[in-house]
């Protein structure tokens, strides 16, 4: 049996242009075009849908985790983009974490695990 490999996620929204622009500014400033945003080999698809509300009513149900090598550089880019920090950047026993929200209220984290984690 072949194990499926997670390769992309679709974020449904009522305002795809604004959300796509935010993700480009915050996480993928080199991305151009209207297609999926490549986040290190994982594709983020942003699509307008009529079966979702303007904001995520249960944002903690699914959290997008972004593992980063240069935590400080990514944190600086996110601060420059004006992200809404839900949990400030903190060092924990397993690594460094920062939790923030996108404009639709979806929860995201940047993570730099320690080698022992």
C-alpha positions, 0 to 999 in steps of 0.5 A: 500500500502506498502512503499518501503524501500531503502536498497542498492545502486549500484555504477557502475565503470570501476574498481571495485577492486580499488573502493571496496578497497577504500570504505573499507579503508575509510568507512568500514575497518572491511568489508571482502569479495567480496559481498556488503559492509554493511554500518550500515544496508545499502548495498553498491554494487560495480559492474563493468559495461561497460555502465559507463565512468571512472569518474562520469561526474555529481557527484553532481547529487546524493550525498551519505550522511553518518550520523555519531555519532562520527564525529571526529573519522570518519573524522580522518579515512577519512583523514588517508585514504587520501580522496579528500575533496571537501568542508572542514569539517564545522559547520553549523546551522543544524550540522557538514558536510564534503564533499568528493569524491571517486576515480570515482568522486562520491560525499559523505558527512559525517553529524552529525545533531544537535538535533534541525535539 
